């Protein structure tokens, strides 16, 4: 890392010495000439703009985007341009408004420079690859900024604990980007479970068709030899992955690859890492479970008040590059969680399936009811079954005679008005509360990531988890998978 880079700890310490404590005072308390009440607009900075950050920005409903931070603004600008027209070529007003808003914002490559220099920021929306979530969020909270972090909240169990503690310590408004948590259907699921429509739930089955990006493949420099040994086909993706194509790829003009790596270990740029396929690489993402768990594990975790599991076991297809030092997560995996009894509720077993694997069909499920391949959740109760799609959509009750009971259940959980992003914005302004704050999102993310800890600890091996001590009681040799090794200068 060059001398111009600022290690996070030095960055935070420097701000404190410079009197950054003043930044902890909300803008509406300071007032003064030209002051805009927070009830009107929130000054938002976005870190990681070219992907999900664009979609989040379009949901901010007229808020003041004052700063943009990204390591590849060439890609950002191309993505913004792609949103200016609809499929039929007609203008897309949302894209035009976004372009105009972005044109007014200050641009930064390094989030630490942004937080150091631009003092009018109220809140930071973070949509970087997973490996940077905790670093950006902690830096923002340390200087009193509200934060919205795309799912998964963090890349390791240890990082989820750091984020939860920082949110409690600073008192800022926090939200994780699991937008299905704001949906009416999510509340309906909770209300039906609480009313006992399907009876006490003892088993949950979850599945997803993800990954839809490369997993189970070695690093590009070794892919050609592996493909030749195994006789793999060489389609367009395989050609890109092949050794012949994996030599010296230049870093895109204007991109800061060193900042993209951040806490990850040094390695050469390759187009398979950026801009989209990073999620499957162990360095940068946490695979299908990290991607979709926040949308699928979320609802049973909430409705059943699951808390932390006592044990987890996972199996999978091979890791890309081997299990000792994997390059990518497996193409498909299963994880089996056991949760203890809670307040009169029975113990729950929760089974996760990804990569196109599907759970066994429950006996009470009618033969003509299709399990959507994209993903879904099944709750197996003493009286019946509740099924819903990804994000909690389209909840259904089986057998049919229980549906009238479900219809009769009165709403008891307040509904969210507007988008998940605007729920956070309004909470930042003192209007209501964020629905997925870190006090909720951190334990949820920890549960998700424990499936990957179990996978890394050795397939077919059940790990037993002491959540209070954040340790594996029967596998201390695997405790290091609860955290990760950071590049020098990026330690947390």
C-alpha positions, 0 to 999 in steps of 0.5 A: 500500500502506497504512502498516500493510503491511510490505515483505518486505525490511523485514520480514525485516530487522526480525526479524533485528534483533529476534533472530529468529535464535532461530527458526532453532533447531528446537522440539525443541532448545529443549525446556522445560516443556510441550514436545511432541516433534516425533515427536508433532505438527508445528505447521503454519500454512496460508497460502491456506486456501479452495481447495487449502489445505483439501484439503492440511489434510485430509491432515495426519493429526492435525498441530497446525494453529496458524495460518490466513492468508487474505485472505477468511475469509468464503469460507474458512468457506463452503468448510469448511461445504461439507465437513461433509456427504457428497453424501447428506447424511450427516456427513463426519467429515473435514470435522468434524475440519477445522472443529474444528481450524480453530476452534482456530487463530489467524487472520491476514490478512497472512502477514508479521504471522503470522510476526512474531507467532506463534513456535510455528509449525514449518512453513508450507503455502502454497496461495495463487494462484501470484503469491504463492508465492515471497513467502510461501515466502521469508519463511517460510524466512528465519525458519527455517520448513519449507515446503510450496508448492503447484504451480507452485513459483513464477511466474517462472524467477527466483523458482524460483532464489531459492527453491532458493537459500533452501532450500539456505541455510536447510536447512529441509525443503521440498516442492512439492505435486505429489502424483503424485510420491509415488505408487507408479506414479511409481516404477514408471515410473522403474524401467521406464525405467531397466531399458530396457524400452522402450529409450532414449527420444528423444521425449516427448509430453504433453497436458492438457485444461486450462484449465478456467477462462477464458483467451484473454479480455481484461479484464472492462472491455473484454470486452463490446466485444470480444464484440460485435465478434466476435459471441461468444455471451453465455452465463452466463460471457460475461454475467459477463465482459461490459462491462455486468457489469464496472463497480463490483464491491464487494470481498467483505465482510471481504476484503483485496483489497490483500493479495490483489494483493500483488506484482501491479499495482493493479487493481479487484476482479472476481469473475472473479479470485477465488476460482477463476478466477485461474489463467488471468490473467497477473497471478495465475497461469501457466495450464495449463502451470503448473497441470498441468506439475507433474503431467505434465512431472514424470515424464519430467523425473524418469525421464529425468533431463532437466535444463534444455532448450537450446531451446524454441519455443511457439505458441498461440491469441491471448492475452486482451487481446493479446500486448503486454500480455496479460490472460489466457493463451491458450486453447490452446498447444503448446511444443516443448523440446529437451534435450541428451544426458545420460550416454550417453542420447540427446537428447530432444524433449518436446512439450506440448499443452494446451487440448484439443489432442492429440499425433499418435498413435505408430505402435506404439500399438494402434488400440484404445487410447484416449488419455485426453482429460484428459491423459497422457504418451507416452514413445517408445523404440527398442523400444516406448512407455510411456504413463501418465495424469495424476499418473503413473497407470496406466502401460502398455507397448506393444507387448504382448510387452514387458509381461512384461519390465516385470512382471519389473523389481524395485522399486528406488525406496523407496515413500512411505507415506501422503500427499504432505503427510505425507511432508513432515510426517515429513521435518520431524520427521526421519523420512526425506526429502521426495520433491519438495524445492526442489532437484528442484522448482525446476528442474522448475518452471523447465522448465515456465515456460520454455515460457511464456517462449518464448510471450511472446518471440514465437510461432514463435520458438525461444529458446535457453537458457543455464541456467548464466547464466539467459539467452536467448542468441539473444533478449536482448530477451526476458530480462525474461520470466524475471522480472516487475515487482513492485508497490512494496514487494513486490520480490524 
